[in-house]
Amino acid sequence: MKFELQHTDSSSSARAGLITTDHGQIETPVFMPVGTVGSVKAVQMTELKDDIKAQIILGNTYHLYLRPGLEIMQLAGGLHKFNSWDRPILTDSGGFQVFSLAENRKLNEEGAEFRSHIDGSKHFFTPEKAVDIQRIIGADIMMAFDECTPGDADYGYAEKSLDLTERWLKRCIGRFNETECPYGYKQTLFPIVQGCVYPDLRRRAAEYVASFEADGNAIGGLAVGEPTEKMYEMVELVNEILPKDKPRYLMGVGTPANLLEAIERGVDMFDCIMPTRNGRNGQIFTKNGILNMRNERWKDDFSPIEEEGASYVDTLYSKAYLRHLINMNEILGLQIASVHNLAFYTWLMREARKHIIEGDFTAWKRIMAERTMQRL
């Protein structure tokens, strides 16, 4: 994987770059739709490519390991062939699932034991196994195995957690270096900066991660319960340390305003389930604010979902029709909302990139961060 830093905003740390992988190029800043079980919920690959204009999608290591399982994944020739996506794919490591399954997992030096949310069966992930699974899935960008520390963890817990994550990282990189992609193309591995909301731990983690000189680096353990301003503070601190000539990926974030604030602080890559999950619950993100499509006010509003929207669904369907579908729990409504929200998120990233290149990102971001978050 290669990264070319193409433009830097004169009044902030915002950047525009180009990532090159064996499955294609990615212009940054970029938002990556989440395909947990090998699909982005309710969205076809043709829509992801042609309408949403997604450049890269995510797969979930934990879920794909459980179903369909590694044997099927290997027989298919990896996730690209299994789900017919010929552009780049990024996989998480399973570390966040270890965090989210707190009541059903046990951590030790060797790895994490957890019970499947499907049938209660026991499984054990080590750093080495997390790398092996992602090799079989065939992601272009793989994540190191880590523990995602809760946002409200005390200092003692956060320090011990970081100690473990750093020891696991060394093992992940060792395993990555002694293995190869089974499908004949190049993969890369991103380390993850942890450290909760404690500046000295984040600083230490960023320095340790930077020392490995990986192709790119991720920032994890944020947007997990800590105040938003703390998240921005940690991002800013970490990005002062992480190499400027490598892409920076802020994991699991967030609202349109979160993305714009993080771009201003030097982040290049994002993912989040918010546009699809919130869309399925009737929340629509637009250039002028947020719509709750379950509200009575849209009952007889026959105007387009969004004037000059980013997706074909925006002018094809009215607010009244989308409200009707969502309130009836009609599958088409969930699909329309998901396509719209994802197209809006990818549009927002393209606009951010354009304004970084044109040199007026800071002024544009100040307006858009407020406008896109107002309730309509």
Residue, then its C-alpha position, 0 to 999 in steps of 0.5 A: m500500500k502506498f500513500e501520497l499526501q497531495h494537499t494540506d490546508s493552510s489554516s488547519s491540519a486537514r489533508a487530501g491524499l491518495i491511497t493505492t492498493d492492489h484493488g484500486q486507489i482511494e482519495t482521502p478524506v474517505f468514509m468507508p461503509v460498514g459491511t459487517v457480515g460481508s454486505v452493507k445492510a440493505v445496499q447492493m454492490t452496484e449501488l455502493k459503486d455507482d450511486i454512493k461512490a464508495q471507494i472502500i468498504l469494511g468487513n468484520t473479522y469476528h462476524l465473518y469468522l463465525r459465519p460463513g466461516l473461514e472454510i467457506m471464505q477460503l473456498a470462495g477465494g476471499l471476501h472480494k470474490f465472495n461478495s463481488w466487491d472488486r475495490p479495496i476492503l478493510t477489516d477490523s481485528g475483532g478487538f471491538q467485539v472483545f470490548s462489546l462482549a464484555e460479559n462473555r469474554k476473558l482476557n489474558e496474556e495469550g489472547a481473548e476467550f469469548r462466547s459466540h453471540i449466536d450459539g454460546s460456543k467458546h472461541f479464542f482469539t490471539p493476535e496471531k489468529a486475528v492476523d491469520i483470519q484477516r489473511i483468509i478474509g483477504a482484506d487489503i488493509m488489516m487491523a492489529f488485535d487490541e483491547c478497546t478500552p471503555g471511555d470511562a475506564d480509570y487510569g489504572y485499567a487504561e494503563k494495563s489495557l494499553d500494556l497488553t495492546e502493545r504486547w499484542l501489537k508486537r505479536c501481530i506484526g511478527r505474524f504478519n511479517e512471516t505470512e503472506c496473502p493466500y490470494g496473490y495480492k498485497q495486504t497491509l497491517f495498521p497498528i491501533v493507538q489506544g490509551c483511553v482519554y489520558p494524554d500521557l497514555r495516548r502520547r506513549a501509544a502514538e510514539y510506540v505505534a509510529s516506531f513500527e513505520a507501518d503503511g498506515n495507523a489507526i486511532g481506536g478507543l474513541a466514541v465509546g462513551e467519552p465526552t466529544e471534546k475529549m475525543y477531539e483532544m485525543v485525536e489532535l494529540v495523537n496526530e501531532i505524533l503519528p507520521k504525516d506521510k502515512p494515512r490516519y484512520l479514526m475508527g468508528v466515528g461518527t456524526p457529520a460534525n465529528l468527521l469534519e472536526a477530525i478532518e480539521r485535526g488531520v484524520d484521513m479515513f473513517d467508518c461508522i454504522m451511523p448512516t445505515r443504522n440511523g437510516r433504518n430508524g428513520q433518521i436522514f442526514t442532509k446538507n441542511g440538517i437532520l430529518n426524523m422521517r417518522n415525524e408527522r410534519w412529513k406526512d404530506d410533504f411531497s417534495p424530494i428527500e433532498e433537493e440536489g441530493a447526492s443520490y438518485v433516491d433523493t429526487l426520485y422519492s418524496k419525504a411523504y413516501l419515505r415516511h410512509l415506508i419507514n412507518m410501515n417497516e417496509i424494507l424498501g424504506l430502509q434501503i432508500a434511507s441507507v442509500h441516501n445516508l451513505a451517499f451523503y456521507t461520501w459526498l461530504m468527504r468529497e466536498a471536504r477534499k475539494h475545499i482542502i484543495e481549493g484552500d478554504f476548508t476551515a471556513w467551509k467546515r465551520i458552516m457545514a459542521e453546524r448546518t448538517m447537525q441542526r434538526l429540521 
